[in-house]
Amino acid sequence: MSVFVLTTLLVYMIFALGKKKIVTSEGTIVSTELDIIRDTQTFFFVIGIVIFAYVTGQRFAYGDTYAYMESFSESTVTVSEVLSNFKLGEEQLFLLIKAFIKQYISTEPRVFIEIVSFVTIVPILYFYFNYSGDLKFAFLLFVLSGCWEHSMNGLRQYLACAIMLMALSLLYKRKWYLYIPIVILAAQIHTSAYIFIVVYFIANKPAWGKFTKIMLVIGLFLLVTYPVTGSFMNNLFVENTDYGEKYNTSEFNYSINIIRVVVMSVPIVVSFINRKNMIGKYKYYDVVFNMSLLCAMCTLIGIFSAVYARLNLYFELFNVILLAWNINDMVKRERYKWIKYACIVCFVAYFIYQMVFTYNLSWYGRYLFFCNNWGDASWI
């Protein structure tokens, strides 16, 4: 647990040191995405992101990391063999990446994990750097809400999500002929990324419009009627797919607790309270809002099924942006001056709850980070 806390504090301080006031030619401070909103100097951003990605790649016995390291060590397939037998829908792009690294870069599993970590973390934090308007706050939410932890326990899904983040503008502009190929590419890393094809048709719907109400009704309906409709939904979307077969096994037979449902719903609740003040302020607001809404819905239904719970990993990154935008808008008004501090305190409490009670982590983890085998031990 010490690595989580100390790394977060270090990177947060680096981003804080790089904080800059962005001023327009008229001398007013920029506060919306319609203008330039990078609030951190590039030099400090690069230092922070390199440290953060490096530490992420130094994990060992955390989540599914060791399984991937072991798989990399045992793999004997070559790039030419993967290409000659490449088939869509069998997640072979990840196999190709693994074969390429082992054949042309290094045979060390640690190098493989580091490369994947950089390829995953850099696009995510660059996304926050570009759009959050408050990088250090967004970074803090990314860690405290569990996104960082999930990136280390859902390696392929987060890698696929990092790819999809780069297609945000294509989704907004509805350039399907460029967007769909990227979805297909990401799905060759993790099949569940095909969900982004469905996302294409709903992402640009107005926040808190008729579509939002319909989605909320559908979500509540599926939750209440799950004992009856659950088997039908599983047969329709899960049972006959590789994704469903994998996550319906006993290994993934877990459910999301009510505390996580509440936390994942906070951005939607806050956006409802502040909905009248956000109209027209951010170009991508509707897209981000609808992604966050999907996250809340998947988490809610995930109470009953790990399959749906895993889908929320694709959308939780947008919770960070939605919450940062709304909180930073609300603190400008006297009645909400306290809300940012309250938000941080609540998420710190949630982070401690997850680390201590859900994952049973102590301050010092012997094999979590900075060791390469079971005979080694972490120095921190």
C-alpha positions, -999 to 999 in steps of 0.1 A, spaced: 0 0 0 29 23 6 37 24 -31 2 35 -39 3 63 -14 38 76 -19 37 75 -57 4 94 -57 17 121 -34 49 124 -54 32 127 -88 5 150 -73 32 174 -60 50 174 -94 18 183 -112 11 210 -85 46 225 -91 38 227 -128 4 244 -123 0 275 -144 -27 301 -148 -40 301 -183 -50 337 -193 -67 349 -225 -56 379 -244 -82 399 -225 -66 390 -192 -93 366 -180 -86 332 -167 -98 304 -190 -123 281 -173 -138 261 -202 -127 235 -227 -138 258 -255 -105 276 -249 -70 262 -241 -73 244 -207 -40 227 -202 -33 239 -167 1 221 -162 34 229 -178 44 202 -203 78 197 -186 62 188 -152 36 167 -169 62 146 -187 82 141 -154 51 131 -135 38 107 -162 71 90 -166 74 83 -129 38 72 -127 40 48 -157 74 34 -145 60 26 -110 29 10 -126 52 -12 -146 71 -23 -115 42 -43 -100 46 -80 -95 21 -100 -74 -8 -76 -80 -39 -85 -98 -33 -105 -130 2 -92 -134 21 -123 -124 -1 -144 -147 9 -122 -177 45 -123 -167 44 -161 -165 26 -163 -199 52 -140 -215 81 -162 -201 65 -194 -214 54 -181 -248 74 -195 -278 53 -181 -306 70 -158 -331 56 -127 -349 55 -145 -382 35 -174 -367 10 -150 -352 6 -132 -385 2 -163 -405 -26 -176 -382 -41 -143 -374 -79 -144 -370 -103 -116 -360 -122 -120 -328 -96 -142 -310 -77 -113 -293 -46 -121 -313 -33 -85 -315 -23 -88 -279 -5 -121 -287 12 -102 -316 24 -74 -292 37 -100 -268 55 -119 -295 70 -87 -310 84 -75 -276 99 -109 -268 114 -114 -303 127 -79 -310 130 -60 -277 136 -82 -246 128 -116 -232 124 -102 -197 88 -102 -184 95 -70 -165 103 -52 -197 70 -65 -212 50 -52 -183 68 -18 -184 61 -13 -221 24 -22 -217 22 1 -187 36 30 -206 14 24 -236 -16 23 -213 -9 50 -187 5 77 -211 -27 80 -233 -49 81 -202 -30 109 -184 -26 127 -217 -63 126 -220 -67 142 -186 -39 167 -194 -58 178 -225 -93 179 -213 -97 180 -175 -86 216 -170 -73 205 -136 -47 178 -140 -37 173 -104 -74 170 -93 -82 146 -122 -51 125 -113 -61 123 -77 -96 111 -87 -80 86 -111 -61 70 -82 -86 74 -54 -116 61 -74 -98 29 -81 -89 34 -118 -52 30 -113 -57 -2 -93 -80 -15 -121 -54 -7 -148 -31 -32 -130 -59 -58 -126 -74 -56 -160 -43 -52 -182 -58 -59 -216 -91 -41 -210 -73 -9 -200 -49 -12 -229 -80 -14 -252 -95 15 -234 -63 36 -239 -67 30 -276 -103 41 -276 -95 73 -258 -75 84 -288 -107 80 -309 -128 105 -288 -128 132 -314 -138 107 -341 -167 97 -318 -178 133 -313 -175 141 -350 -193 108 -359 -167 98 -383 -178 61 -382 -155 51 -411 -125 59 -389 -140 51 -355 -152 16 -363 -118 3 -375 -103 16 -342 -129 -3 -323 -122 -35 -342 -85 -29 -335 -91 -25 -298 -113 -56 -298 -84 -77 -310 -68 -70 -276 -100 -76 -256 -132 -88 -273 -154 -68 -250 -142 -36 -267 -169 -42 -293 -192 -25 -268 -178 8 -283 -198 1 -315 -230 4 -294 -215 35 -278 -212 52 -312 -250 54 -314 -256 69 -280 -225 90 -270 -237 123 -286 -271 123 -270 -277 155 -250 -269 151 -213 -301 149 -191 -323 149 -222 -350 123 -230 -324 97 -238 -308 100 -203 -342 94 -187 -348 63 -210 -314 49 -200 -321 54 -163 -355 37 -166 -339 8 -185 -311 5 -159 -336 4 -130 -358 -21 -149 -330 -45 -155 -319 -42 -119 -354 -48 -104 -363 -76 -129 -328 -93 -130 -341 -125 -113 -365 -129 -143 -346 -111 -171 -311 -120 -161 -310 -154 -177 -324 -140 -210 -298 -112 -210 -270 -137 -203 -281 -159 -231 -283 -130 -255 -250 -113 -247 -229 -136 -226 -234 -174 -229 -224 -178 -265 -194 -155 -265 -158 -161 -254 -161 -130 -231 -190 -145 -213 -175 -180 -211 -144 -165 -195 -160 -142 -169 -188 -166 -159 -163 -191 -144 -159 -194 -107 -127 -175 -109 -147 -143 -117 -178 -152 -97 -179 -121 -76 -202 -91 -74 -198 -54 -69 -207 -41 -35 -232 -13 -29 -204 11 -18 -188 9 -52 -221 14 -69 -226 46 -49 -191 59 -57 -195 52 -95 -228 70 -94 -215 102 -78 -204 119 -110 -239 114 -125 -256 128 -93 -232 158 -92 -238 165 -129 -276 164 -122 -273 190 -95 -251 212 -117 -268 204 -151 -281 239 -158 -247 255 -155 -228 231 -178 -248 237 -210 -224 246 -238 -193 248 -216 -175 218 -229 -173 205 -264 -172 168 -254 -195 171 -224 -223 150 -238 -199 122 -248 -183 122 -214 -216 123 -196 -230 94 -215 -199 73 -209 -202 80 -172 -239 71 -173 -230 37 -189 -204 33 -162 -230 38 -135 -254 14 -152 -228 -14 -157 -218 -11 -121 -253 -12 -109 -262 -44 -129 -227 -57 -120 -241 -64 -85 -254 -96 -100 -229 -104 -127 -192 -101 -131 -196 -99 -168 -213 -65 -166 -191 -54 -138 -160 -58 -160 -176 -36 -187 -175 -6 -164 -137 -5 -167 -141 10 -201 -162 39 -189 -149 47 -154 -121 69 -168 -148 93 -180 -162 96 -144 -130 114 -135 -135 141 -162 -172 145 -156 -166 150 -118 -136 173 -123 -156 195 -147 -186 198 -125 -168 202 -92 -146 230 -106 -176 248 -120 -195 245 -87 -167 259 -65 -170 292 -83 -203 298 -64 -203 307 -27 -227 279 -17 -204 252 -31 -170 265 -20 -166 234 2 -175 207 -23 -140 201 -37 -125 194 -3 -155 172 6 -150 153 -26 -113 146 -19 -120 136 17 -148 111 6 -126 96 -21 -97 92 3 -120 73 26 -132 51 -3 -95 45 -13 -86 34 22 -117 12 24 -108 -5 -8 -71 -10 0 -75 -21 36 -109 -39 38 -115 -51 2 -80 -60 -8 -66 -66 27 -34 -47 19 -10 -37 47 13 -7 45 43 -28 34 36 -54 6 64 -79 3 57 -88 -33 34 -61 -47 60 -38 -64 97 -36 -71 105 -73 -72 108 -98 -100 104 -132 -84 91 -149 -53 126 -152 -39 129 -114 -40 113 -88 -18 102 -52 -23 124 -25 -8 94 -2 -1 
